[in-house]
């Protein structure tokens, strides 16, 4: 009989199965590939790679770029396989048996899973009715639980709203444990906690290339933090844990990040347009968003999702998930995709 680690069978699985959608707007991906000029540069660089060698200077090159952009040192930067790997390593490094980790709920579903992976005790703090974060409630949870780590996602996935920088600073002033700001969607919002890192030694910022820069397939993210923190978290990472193809691609994308600004602005404009359109449908509750997706609530969300699936439009349905019952999350796609899914929603609602 095979004996697996205790509790492994009880861990939830992050569902990555996909259908062959006509319109795929269920994973908060960028619905455009790399800008042609960036793709040409990437392909040219990849053609000159020494595939027989382990990654060496490529990670240093990317660190130097990021550090220069934030007026930091390379020692303040940690590169990972997406910000998800970085968050996982933080849960392992600061968590552990009987250690508690505080995070909002609903938020990124992997927080609870990472807590279980690391044998930590997750302490979810319920968001308010409008999905805003009560700072005092969060601070109280951190203090009363003697938390080893606190995490906030802003803009928040899947709700789309933000925790203002002033609130983040207020929390940082009132807690002493490591405090991670997950900024996976920050490029669609603009206000980052990176600028106040020097004021709060326990503050960390996690970011990704997967969303605004459209590198979900490459899996690259980074963390900004004090040198002492990055050095310790790096110990939790395997040698050569980010492959050279992803590193050089991210390096070029970061060099040419100005090429992505127009498309980010397009997605922001489309988000605003679609929120306005959705609000014309009285049966919907439309939540504010500063991301590349919109969260809606509808009494017949399960039936609507089944209808959309039937016509090969994939959105994210939360079913009966706590605090997300009857909610659907819709990624902003290209204009023609947005027009198509909105027409499908409207057609369904006019028939029921």
KOLMARMAR-991279 format. One record per atom (N, C-alpha, C): residue in one letter; x, y, z. Coordinates in steps of 0.2 Angstrom, whole numbers, padded with zeros to 4 digits, always signed. Atoms other than C-alpha are relative to their C-alpha. Last residue first. Layout:
residues N
aXYZ
...
//
This chain:
residues 352
x+0002+0003-0006
x-0179+0171-0098
x-0005+0004+0004
x+0004+0006+0001
x-0178+0176-0116
x-0002-0003+0006
x+0006-0002+0003
x-0172+0194-0114
x-0005-0006-0001
x+0004-0003-0005
x-0159+0188-0101
x-0007+0003-0003
x+0002+0004-0005
x-0151+0176-0113
x-0005+0003+0004
x+0004+0005+0003
x-0150+0188-0128
x-0003-0005+0005
x+0006-0004+0001
x-0142+0201-0117
x-0006-0004-0003
x+0003-0001-0006
x-0129+0189-0111
x-0007+0003+0000
x+0002+0007-0003
x-0125+0183-0128
x-0004+0001+0006
x+0007+0002+0004
x-0125+0201-0135
x-0002-0006+0003
x+0005-0004-0003
x-0112+0205-0121
x-0007-0001-0003
x+0003+0003-0006
x-0102+0190-0126
x-0005+0004+0003
x+0003+0007+0001
x-0101+0195-0144
x-0002-0002+0007
x+0006-0001+0003
x-0097+0214-0141
x-0004-0007+0000
x+0004-0003-0005
x-0083+0209-0129
x-0007+0001-0003
x+0002+0005-0005
x-0076+0197-0142
x-0005+0003+0006
x+0004+0004+0003
x-0076+0211-0155
x-0003-0006+0004
x+0007-0003+0001
x-0068+0223-0144
x-0005-0004-0003
x+0000-0005+0006
x-0054+0211-0139
x-0007+0003-0001
x-0003+0002+0006
x-0056+0203-0122
x+0001+0005-0005
x+0001-0005+0006
x-0060+0209-0105
x+0004-0003-0005
x-0006-0004+0002
x-0061+0194-0093
x-0001+0004-0006
x-0001+0000+0007
x-0078+0189-0086
x+0006+0004-0002
x-0005-0005+0001
x-0081+0184-0068
x+0002-0001-0008
x-0004+0002+0006
x-0098+0176-0065
x+0006+0005+0000
x-0005-0005+0003
x-0106+0177-0048
x+0003-0003-0006
x+0003-0003+0006
x-0122+0167-0043
x+0005+0005-0003
x+0006+0003+0003
x-0114+0163-0026
x-0003+0004-0005
x+0000-0001+0007
x-0098+0172-0023
x-0005-0004-0004
x-0001-0007+0002
x-0098+0175-0005
x+0000+0001-0007
x+0002-0005-0005
x-0096+0156-0002
x+0002+0007-0002
x-0006-0002-0004
x-0094+0147-0018
x-0002+0005+0005
x+0002-0001-0006
x-0111+0141-0025
x+0006+0002+0005
x+0005+0004-0003
x-0107+0142-0043
x-0003+0002+0007
x-0002+0002-0007
x-0091+0152-0045
x-0005-0004+0003
x+0006+0001-0005
x-0093+0153-0064
x+0003-0002+0006
x-0001+0004-0007
x-0078+0159-0074
x-0006+0001+0004
x-0001-0005-0006
x-0082+0163-0092
x+0001-0004+0006
x-0002+0002-0006
x-0080+0152-0108
x+0001+0006+0005
x-0003-0006-0004
x-0090+0156-0123
x+0001-0002+0007
x-0007+0000+0000
x-0093+0140-0134
x+0003+0007+0003
x-0001-0004+0006
x-0112+0143-0138
x+0008+0001+0000
x+0003+0003+0005
x-0116+0129-0125
x+0002+0003-0007
x-0004+0006+0002
x-0104+0136-0113
x-0002-0004-0006
x-0006-0002+0003
x-0113+0152-0113
x+0005-0005-0002
x+0002-0003+0006
x-0130+0144-0110
x+0007+0002-0004
x+0002+0006+0005
x-0123+0134-0096
x-0001+0002-0007
x-0007+0003+0001
x-0115+0150-0088
x-0001-0006-0005
x-0004-0005+0005
x-0132+0159-0090
x+0006-0004-0002
x+0003+0001+0006
x-0141+0144-0081
x+0003+0004-0006
x-0001+0007+0002
x-0129+0145-0067
x-0003-0002-0007
x-0006+0000+0003
x-0130+0164-0066
x+0002-0007-0002
x-0001+0006+0004
x-0148+0164-0064
x+0006-0001-0003
x+0003+0005-0003
x-0149+0176-0050
x+0000-0007-0004
x+0007+0001+0003
x-0136+0187-0057
x-0003-0006+0003
x+0005+0004-0004
x-0120+0194-0050
x-0007+0000-0003
x+0007-0002+0000
x-0106+0202-0060
x-0004-0006+0004
x+0004+0005-0004
x-0087+0202-0058
x-0007+0003+0000
x+0006-0003-0003
x-0077+0212-0072
x-0004-0006+0004
x+0006+0004+0000
x-0060+0208-0079
x-0005+0003+0004
x+0002+0002+0007
x-0044+0216-0084
x-0006-0005+0000
x-0004+0006+0002
x-0042+0225-0067
x-0002-0001-0008
x-0006-0003+0003
x-0048+0241-0059
x+0005-0005-0002
x-0006+0004+0001
x-0066+0234-0056
x+0006+0005-0003
x-0006-0004+0003
x-0082+0240-0049
x+0006-0004-0001
x-0005-0003-0005
x-0095+0227-0047
x+0005+0004-0003
x-0007+0000+0003
x-0110+0224-0058
x+0005+0004+0005
x-0004-0005-0004
x-0126+0218-0051
x+0007+0000-0003
x-0006+0002-0002
x-0137+0211-0065
x+0003+0005+0005
x-0001+0006-0004
x-0155+0210-0068
x+0007-0001+0003
x+0002-0001-0007
x-0156+0229-0073
x+0000-0007+0004
x+0004+0006-0001
x-0146+0226-0089
x-0002+0000+0007
x+0007-0001+0004
x-0140+0244-0094
x-0004-0006+0001
x+0004-0004-0004
x-0126+0242-0081
x-0007+0002-0003
x+0003+0005-0004
x-0118+0229-0092
x-0005+0003+0005
x+0005+0004+0003
x-0115+0242-0105
x-0004-0005+0004
x+0006-0004+0002
x-0107+0254-0094
x-0005-0004-0003
x+0004-0001-0006
x-0096+0240-0086
x-0006+0005-0002
x+0004+0006-0001
x-0092+0235-0104
x-0004+0001+0007
x+0006+0001+0005
x-0086+0252-0109
x-0005-0005+0002
x+0004-0005-0001
x-0075+0254-0094
x-0007+0000-0004
x+0003+0002-0007
x-0067+0237-0096
x-0005+0006+0002
x+0005+0006+0002
x-0065+0241-0115
x-0003-0002+0007
x+0006-0004+0003
x-0056+0258-0110
x-0005-0005-0001
x+0004-0004-0005
x-0045+0248-0098
x-0006+0004-0003
x+0004+0004-0004
x-0041+0235-0111
x-0004+0004+0006
x+0005+0003+0004
x-0036+0248-0124
x-0005-0004+0005
x+0005-0005+0000
x-0025+0257-0111
x-0007-0002-0004
x+0003+0000-0007
x-0016+0241-0108
x-0005+0005+0000
x+0005+0005-0001
x-0015+0239-0127
x-0002+0000+0007
x+0007-0001+0004
x-0007+0256-0129
x-0005-0005+0001
x+0005-0005-0003
x+0005+0253-0114
x-0006+0001-0004
x+0006+0002-0003
x+0012+0237-0120
x-0005+0005+0002
x+0004+0002+0005
x+0025+0244-0132
x-0007-0003+0002
x+0004-0006+0002
x+0032+0254-0117
x-0005-0002-0006
x+0007+0000-0004
x+0036+0237-0109
x-0004+0006-0003
x+0005-0003+0005
x+0050+0235-0122
x-0007+0001+0003
x-0004-0005+0004
x+0065+0231-0110
x-0005+0004-0004
x-0001-0006-0005
x+0052+0222-0099
x+0004+0006-0003
x+0006-0003-0001
x+0047+0211-0114
x+0000+0006+0005
x+0001-0004+0006
x+0065+0208-0118
x-0007+0003+0001
x-0005-0006+0000
x+0069+0202-0101
x-0001+0005-0006
x+0002-0005-0005
x+0053+0192-0099
x+0005+0006-0001
x+0007-0003+0002
x+0057+0182-0115
x-0002+0006+0004
x-0002-0005+0005
x+0075+0180-0109
x-0006+0003-0003
x-0003-0006-0002
x+0069+0173-0093
x+0002+0005-0005
x+0004-0005-0003
x+0056+0162-0100
x+0003+0006+0002
x+0005-0002+0005
x+0067+0153-0112
x-0004+0005+0003
x-0004-0006+0003
x+0081+0152-0098
x-0005+0003-0006
x-0004+0002+0005
x+0070+0142-0086
x+0002+0006-0005
x+0003-0003+0006
x+0066+0148-0069
x+0004-0001-0006
x+0007+0002+0000
x+0070+0136-0055
x-0004+0004-0005
x+0002-0001+0007
x+0089+0136-0059
x-0008-0001-0001
x-0005-0003+0004
x+0093+0130-0041
x-0003+0000-0007
x-0005+0005+0003
x+0077+0126-0032
x+0005+0004-0004
x+0001+0001+0007
x+0068+0140-0022
x+0006-0005-0002
x+0006+0005+0001
x+0066+0140-0003
x-0001-0002-0007
x-0002+0006-0003
x+0084+0148+0000
x-0006-0005-0001
x-0004+0004+0006
x+0078+0162-0012
x+0002-0007+0002
x+0005+0003+0004
x+0065+0167+0002
x+0004-0004-0006
x+0003+0006-0004
x+0079+0170+0014
x-0005-0004-0005
x-0006+0005-0001
x+0090+0181+0002
x-0003-0006+0004
x-0001+0004+0006
x+0074+0190-0003
x+0005-0005+0000
x+0006+0005+0001
x+0069+0194+0015
x+0002-0004-0007
x+0000+0005-0005
x+0087+0201+0020
x-0006-0005-0002
x-0005+0005+0002
x+0088+0211+0004
x+0000-0006+0005
x-0006-0001-0003
x+0071+0220+0008
x+0005-0005-0001
x+0000+0000-0007
x+0057+0217-0004
x+0007+0002+0003
x-0004-0005-0003
x+0052+0217-0022
x-0001+0000+0008
x+0002-0003-0006
x+0045+0201-0029
x+0005+0005+0002
x-0006-0002-0004
x+0045+0194-0047
x-0003+0003+0007
x+0002-0005-0005
x+0035+0184-0059
x+0006+0003+0004
x-0005-0004-0003
x+0037+0173-0074
x-0003+0006+0004
x-0001+0001-0008
x+0027+0159-0080
x+0006+0004+0002
x-0007+0001-0002
x+0030+0158-0099
x+0001+0000+0007
x-0003+0007+0001
x+0013+0153-0104
x+0007+0000+0002
x+0002+0005-0004
x+0005+0168-0095
x+0003-0007-0001
x-0005+0006+0000
x+0016+0180-0104
x-0002-0006+0005
x+0002+0005+0004
x+0003+0193-0109
x+0005-0006+0000
x-0006+0001+0005
x+0012+0208-0102
x-0002-0006-0004
x+0000-0006+0005
x-0004+0215-0093
x+0005-0001-0006
x+0006-0004+0002
x-0008+0198-0086
x+0001+0006-0005
x+0005+0004+0003
x+0006+0185-0085
x-0006+0004-0002
x+0000-0002+0007
x+0021+0196-0082
x-0006-0003-0003
x+0000+0005+0005
x+0018+0195-0063
x+0000+0003-0007
x+0003-0002+0006
x+0020+0205-0047
x+0001-0005-0005
x+0000+0006+0005
x+0023+0202-0029
x-0003+0002-0006
x+0004-0001+0006
x+0027+0217-0017
x+0001-0006-0005
x-0002+0003+0006
x+0034+0215+0001
x-0005+0001-0006
x+0005+0000+0006
x+0032+0225+0016
x+0004-0003-0006
x+0004+0006+0000
x+0041+0221+0033
x-0004-0001-0007
x-0005+0005+0001
x+0054+0235+0031
x-0003-0007-0001
x+0003+0006-0004
x+0040+0248+0030
x+0005-0006-0002
x+0003-0002-0006
x+0046+0265+0024
x-0002-0005+0005
x-0006-0002-0004
x+0058+0259+0010
x-0003+0002+0007
x-0004+0006-0003
x+0044+0249+0002
x+0005+0002+0005
x-0001-0002-0007
x+0033+0265+0000
x+0004-0006+0003
x-0003-0006-0002
x+0035+0266-0019
x+0001+0002+0008
x-0008+0000+0001
x+0032+0248-0022
x+0003+0006+0002
x-0003+0000-0006
x+0014+0249-0015
x+0008+0000+0000
x-0003+0005-0003
x+0007+0253-0032
x+0003+0001+0007
x-0003-0002-0006
x-0006+0264-0040
x+0003-0006+0004
x-0005-0006+0000
x-0008+0262-0058
x+0003+0001+0006
x+0002-0005-0005
x-0024+0252-0060
x+0004+0006+0001
x+0007-0002+0002
x-0023+0240-0075
x-0003+0006+0005
x-0001-0004+0006
x-0004+0239-0072
x-0007+0002-0003
x-0001-0007-0002
x-0008+0233-0054
x+0001+0004-0007
x+0003-0004+0005
x-0016+0217-0059
x+0001+0007+0000
x+0000+0003+0006
x-0004+0204-0051
x-0004+0004-0006
x+0002-0005+0005
x-0001+0216-0037
x+0000-0003-0007
x+0001+0004+0006
x-0001+0204-0022
x-0002+0005-0005
x+0005-0003+0004
x+0004+0215-0007
x+0001-0004-0007
x+0000+0001+0007
x+0013+0204+0006
x-0005+0004-0004
x+0006-0002+0003
x+0015+0209+0024
x+0001+0001-0008
x-0001-0001+0007
x+0029+0201+0035
x-0007+0001-0004
x-0002+0006+0004
x+0023+0202+0053
x+0002+0002-0007
x-0007+0001+0001
x+0024+0219+0062
x+0002-0006-0004
x-0001+0007-0001
x+0006+0226+0061
x+0008-0001-0001
x+0003+0003-0006
x+0000+0243+0064
x+0001-0007+0000
x-0002-0003-0006
x+0010+0254+0052
x-0002-0003+0006
x-0007+0001-0001
x+0008+0242+0038
x+0003+0003+0006
x-0001+0007-0002
x-0011+0242+0040
x+0008-0001+0001
x+0003+0000-0006
x-0011+0261+0038
x+0001-0007+0003
x-0005-0003-0004
x+0001+0260+0023
x-0003+0000+0008
x-0005+0004-0001
x-0011+0248+0015
x+0005+0003+0005
x+0003+0005-0005
x-0026+0259+0019
x+0006-0005+0001
x+0000-0002-0007
x-0017+0274+0011
x-0002-0005+0005
x-0006+0000-0003
x-0013+0264-0004
x+0001+0003+0007
x-0004-0006+0001
x-0031+0261-0007
x+0007-0001+0003
x-0001-0002-0006
x-0037+0242-0007
x+0005+0007-0001
x-0006-0001-0002
x-0044+0239-0024
x+0000+0002+0008
x-0001-0007-0004
x-0059+0232-0032
x+0007+0000+0003
x-0002-0006+0004
x-0059+0218-0045
x+0001+0007+0003
x+0005-0005-0001
x-0069+0205-0035
x+0001+0006-0004
x+0004-0001+0006
x-0060+0189-0041
x-0004+0007+0000
x+0003+0005+0004
x-0046+0194-0039
x-0003-0005+0005
x+0002+0006-0003
x-0042+0210-0029
x-0003-0005-0005
x+0007+0001+0000
x-0033+0225-0036
x-0002-0007+0001
x+0003-0006+0002
x-0025+0223-0024
x+0003+0002-0006
x+0000-0001+0007
x-0022+0206-0016
x-0003+0006-0002
x+0006-0004+0003
x-0018+0207+0002
x+0001+0000-0007
x+0000-0001+0007
x-0007+0195+0012
x-0006+0003-0002
x+0007-0003+0002
x-0002+0194+0030
x+0001+0001-0007
x+0000-0003+0007
x+0012+0182+0037
x-0007+0003-0001
x-0007+0001+0002
x+0017+0174+0054
x+0001+0004-0007
x-0002+0003+0007
x+0001+0179+0062
x+0007+0001-0002
x-0007+0000-0001
x-0001+0182+0081
x+0003-0003-0007
x-0002+0006+0002
x-0019+0177+0078
x+0008-0001+0001
x+0003+0005-0004
x-0025+0191+0088
x+0002-0007-0001
x-0003+0000-0007
x-0013+0203+0080
x-0003-0005+0004
x-0008+0002+0000
x-0016+0198+0062
x+0002+0000+0007
x-0001+0007+0002
x-0035+0197+0064
x+0007-0002+0000
x+0002+0004-0006
x-0036+0214+0073
x+0001-0008-0001
x-0005-0001-0005
x-0027+0222+0059
x-0001-0004+0006
x-0006+0004+0002
x-0039+0214+0046
x+0006+0001+0005
x+0001+0007-0001
x-0054+0220+0056
x+0006-0004-0002
x+0000+0002-0007
x-0047+0237+0057
x-0001-0007+0002
x-0007+0000-0002
x-0043+0238+0039
x+0001-0002+0007
x+0000-0003-0007
x-0061+0233+0034
x+0007+0000+0003
x-0004+0003-0006
x-0058+0227+0016
x+0000+0005+0006
x-0005-0005-0003
x-0071+0232+0003
x+0003-0004+0006
x-0006+0003+0001
x-0081+0217-0005
x+0006+0005+0001
x-0002-0002+0007
x-0097+0227-0006
x+0007-0002-0002
x+0005+0002+0005
x-0104+0216+0008
x+0002+0003-0007
x+0007-0003-0002
x-0088+0218+0018
x-0005-0002-0006
x+0001-0006+0003
x-0073+0206+0015
x-0007+0003+0002
x+0005-0001+0004
x-0071+0191+0027
x+0000+0008-0002
x+0004-0006-0003
x-0054+0189+0035
x-0006+0002-0006
x+0003-0005+0005
x-0047+0172+0031
x-0004+0005+0004
x+0005-0004-0004
x-0035+0164+0044
x-0003+0005-0005
x+0003-0006+0003
x-0026+0150+0036
x-0005+0004+0004
x+0007-0001-0002
x-0016+0139+0048
x-0003+0006-0004
x+0002-0006-0004
x+0000+0133+0040
x-0007+0000+0002
x+0003+0002-0007
x+0004+0116+0035
x-0001+0005+0004
x-0006-0001-0005
x+0014+0123+0020
x-0002-0002+0007
x-0006+0003+0002
x+0002+0115+0007
x+0006+0001+0005
x+0000+0008-0002
x-0013+0119+0018
x+0006-0003-0003
x+0000+0001-0007
x-0009+0138+0018
x+0000-0007+0002
x-0007+0000-0003
x-0004+0137+0000
x+0000-0001+0007
x-0003+0007+0002
x-0022+0130-0004
x+0007+0001+0002
x+0002+0006-0004
x-0030+0144+0006
x+0003-0006-0001
x-0002-0002-0007
x-0020+0158-0003
x-0002-0006+0005
x-0006+0003-0002
x-0023+0149-0020
x+0003+0001+0007
x+0002+0006-0003
x-0041+0155-0021
x+0006-0004+0002
x-0003+0005+0004
x-0036+0173-0024
x+0000-0007+0003
x-0006-0002+0003
x-0048+0183-0014
x+0003-0005-0004
x-0003+0003+0006
x-0065+0181-0006
x+0006+0003-0003
x+0004+0005+0003
x-0059+0182+0008
x-0007+0003-0002
x+0007-0001+0001
x-0045+0192+0014
x-0003-0006-0003
x+0001-0003+0007
x-0028+0185+0020
x-0008+0001-0001
x+0006-0003+0000
x-0020+0180+0037
x-0001+0003-0007
x-0001-0005+0005
x-0007+0167+0039
x-0007+0003-0002
x+0006-0002+0003
x-0005+0157+0055
x+0001+0005-0005
x-0001-0007+0002
x+0009+0146+0061
x-0006+0003-0004
x+0003-0005-0005
x+0004+0130+0069
x+0001+0007-0001
x+0005+0003-0005
x+0015+0120+0058
x-0002+0004+0005
x-0002+0007-0003
x+0023+0130+0044
x-0005-0002+0006
x+0005+0004-0003
x+0022+0148+0038
x+0003-0006+0003
x+0003-0003-0007
x+0035+0161+0035
x-0005-0004+0003
x-0006-0003-0004
x+0046+0152+0022
x-0003+0003+0006
x-0004+0005-0002
x+0032+0140+0015
x+0006+0003+0005
x+0004+0004-0005
x+0019+0154+0013
x+0004-0006+0003
x+0001-0004-0006
x+0032+0165+0005
x-0004-0004+0006
x-0007+0000-0003
x+0038+0151-0007
x-0001+0004+0007
x-0001+0006-0003
x+0020+0149-0012
x+0006+0000+0004
x+0005+0000-0006
x+0018+0168-0015
x+0000-0007+0004
x-0003-0004-0005
x+0034+0167-0026
x-0005+0000+0006
x-0005+0003-0003
x+0027+0153-0036
x+0003+0004+0006
x+0003+0005-0004
x+0011+0162-0039
x+0005-0004+0004
x+0000-0003-0007
x+0020+0178-0044
x-0003-0006+0004
x+0006-0004-0001
x+0025+0168-0060
x+0000+0002+0007
x+0004+0003+0005
x+0039+0155-0060
x-0007+0003+0001
x+0003+0007-0001
x+0050+0166-0049
x-0004-0002-0006
x+0004+0002+0006
x+0062+0181-0049
x-0003-0007+0001
x+0001+0007+0001
x+0067+0189-0033
x-0004-0002-0006
x+0004+0003+0005
x+0073+0207-0032
x+0000-0007+0000
x+0006-0001-0002
x+0080+0218-0018
x-0005-0004-0004
x+0001+0004-0006
x+0097+0211-0020
x-0007+0000+0002
x+0002+0007+0002
x+0097+0218-0038
x-0002-0005+0006
x-0006+0004+0001
x+0097+0235-0029
x-0003-0007-0003
x-0002+0005-0005
x+0082+0247-0030
x+0006-0003-0002
x-0005-0004-0004
x+0077+0263-0040
x+0002-0005+0006
x+0003-0002-0006
x+0061+0254-0046
x+0005+0003+0005
x+0007-0004+0001
x+0065+0254-0064
x-0003+0002+0007
x-0001-0007+0003
x+0083+0250-0061
x-0006+0004+0000
x-0003-0004-0005
x+0079+0235-0050
x+0001+0007-0002
x+0005-0001-0005
x+0068+0228-0063
x+0002+0005+0005
x+0005-0005+0003
x+0081+0230-0077
x-0005+0002+0005
x-0003-0007+0001
x+0095+0223-0066
x-0005+0005-0003
x+0000-0003-0007
x+0084+0208-0060
x+0003+0007-0001
x+0007-0002-0002
x+0081+0203-0078
x+0000+0004+0006
x+0002-0005+0005
x+0099+0203-0083
x-0007+0003+0002
x-0003-0006-0002
x+0104+0193-0067
x-0002+0006-0005
x+0004-0002-0006
x+0091+0180-0072
x+0003+0007+0003
x+0006-0003+0002
x+0099+0179-0089
x-0004+0002+0005
x+0000-0007+0000
x+0117+0178-0083
x-0007+0003-0001
x-0005-0004-0004
x+0116+0160-0079
x-0001+0007+0001
x+0001-0007+0000
x+0102+0148-0085
x+0006+0003+0005
x+0005-0002-0005
x+0109+0130-0087
x+0000+0008+0000
x-0003-0003-0007
x+0118+0127-0103
x-0005+0002+0004
x-0004+0005-0003
x+0114+0115-0118
x+0002+0002+0007
x+0005+0005-0003
x+0100+0126-0125
x+0004-0005+0005
x-0003+0007-0001
x+0113+0139-0129
x-0004-0004+0004
x-0001+0003-0006
x+0101+0153-0135
x+0005-0007+0000
x-0007+0000-0002
x+0104+0162-0151
x+0001-0003+0007
x-0004+0003+0005
x+0087+0158-0159
x+0007-0001+0002
x+0001+0007-0001
x+0078+0163-0143
x+0004-0004-0005
x-0004+0001-0006
x+0085+0181-0145
x+0000-0008+0001
x-0007+0000+0002
x+0078+0182-0163
x+0005-0002+0006
x-0002+0006+0004
x+0062+0175-0157
x+0007+0001-0003
x+0000+0006-0004
x+0060+0188-0143
x+0003-0006-0004
x-0006-0001-0004
x+0065+0203-0154
x+0001-0007+0004
x-0006+0001+0004
x+0052+0197-0167
x+0006+0001+0004
x-0001+0007+0002
x+0039+0195-0154
x+0006-0001-0004
x-0003+0004-0006
x+0042+0212-0147
x+0001-0007-0002
x-0007-0002-0001
x+0040+0220-0164
x+0003-0003+0006
x-0004+0003+0005
x+0024+0210-0167
x+0007+0002+0001
x-0001-0005+0006
x+0016+0215-0151
x+0005-0003-0005
x-0005-0006-0001
x+0015+0199-0140
x-0001+0005-0006
x-0006+0002-0001
x-0002+0189-0141
x+0005+0006+0000
x-0005-0002+0006
x-0018+0197-0138
x+0007-0003+0002
x+0002+0003+0007
x-0032+0190-0127
x+0003+0002-0006
x+0000-0005+0006
x-0022+0194-0111
x-0002-0003-0006
x-0006+0000+0004
x-0027+0181-0098
x-0001+0006-0004
x-0004-0007-0001
x-0039+0184-0084
x+0006+0000-0004
x-0006+0001-0004
x-0044+0165-0084
x+0004+0007+0001
x+0001+0003-0007
x-0062+0164-0090
x+0006+0000+0004
x+0000-0006-0004
x-0063+0175-0106
x-0001-0003+0007
x-0003+0002-0006
x-0060+0162-0120
x+0001+0006+0005
x-0003-0006-0003
x-0071+0165-0135
x+0002-0002+0007
x+0000-0005+0005
x-0074+0151-0147
x+0003+0007+0003
x+0005-0005+0000
x-0069+0139-0133
x+0001+0005-0007
x-0002-0004+0006
x-0060+0123-0135
x-0005+0005-0001
x+0004+0002+0006
x-0062+0118-0117
x+0002+0003-0006
x+0002-0005+0004
x-0049+0120-0103
x-0004-0004-0006
x+0003+0003+0006
x-0044+0110-0088
x-0003+0005-0004
x-0003-0003+0006
x-0033+0120-0076
x-0003-0003-0007
x+0002+0003+0006
x-0043+0116-0060
x+0003+0004-0006
x+0001-0006+0005
x-0033+0120-0045
x-0002-0002-0007
x-0003+0000+0006
x-0035+0104-0034
x-0002+0007-0004
x+0004-0001+0006
x-0040+0104-0016
x+0004+0001-0006
x-0001-0007+0003
x-0030+0096-0003
x-0004+0001-0006
x+0005-0004-0002
x-0038+0081+0006
x+0001+0007-0003
x+0006+0002+0003
x-0027+0068-0002
x-0006+0005+0001
x-0001-0002+0007
x-0011+0077+0004
x-0007-0002-0004
x+0004-0006+0002
x-0017+0077+0022
x+0000+0001-0007
x+0007-0001-0003
x-0004+0065+0028
x-0003+0006-0002
x+0000-0004-0005
x+0010+0062+0015
x-0007+0002+0003
x-0002-0007+0002
x+0007+0047+0004
x+0000+0005+0007
x+0002-0004-0006
x+0008+0029+0010
x+0002+0007-0002
x-0004-0006+0001
x+0007+0017-0005
x-0002+0005+0006
x+0004-0006+0000
x+0000+0000+0000
x+0004+0006+0000
//
